[in-house]
Amino acid sequence: MALYADNYWRLTRVFGPDRLGPGEYRSSVGDGLDLVLRMDERRPYTLEFTLSYALPDPVSGAPDPSASLRLYRDARLAEVLACHGARRIEDAIGRGAGAEEIVSHRLRMNAFLGKWLEYLEERGHSRFTLRAADDAIARGASGG
């Protein structure tokens, strides 16, 4: 649970998802790797959103890396629901996976998230670089 709590605090500090409405946001820090945060669902106690780069995987066309996240606002925890194109854990490890394999997979996904968030923060991505996707695209087209 400590990993889930660390991911919650890092997500909250870096991106401030509580203040974001539904929709897509982009963060550009001038390194050619724009980050996309898509707020999918806002519920009273949870937020569900996706973090990905604005780069498609050459094989699948899906953003890569990509992580579907759930933030538990009341418990102050964040978990990875799926990485890459898989929407559910069953898509990644199969329906017949045992409990030990499921726990191990979840741990790996959440460790990945922690390391990725640390990297993104070091690169300069933050709540201050996030812009509504329409605004970010318009600014890029106008050179500003």
PEMO-V424922 format. One line per field, one symbol per residue. ss: DSSP state (@ for helix, = for strand, . for the rest). A space follows every 50 residues. Layout:
ss: ???
This chain:
ss: .@@@@@@@@@@@@@@.@@@...=====.......========...===== ===..=......=..=======....=======.....@@@@@.....@@ @@@@@@@@@@@@@@@@@@@@@@@......===@@@@@@@@@...
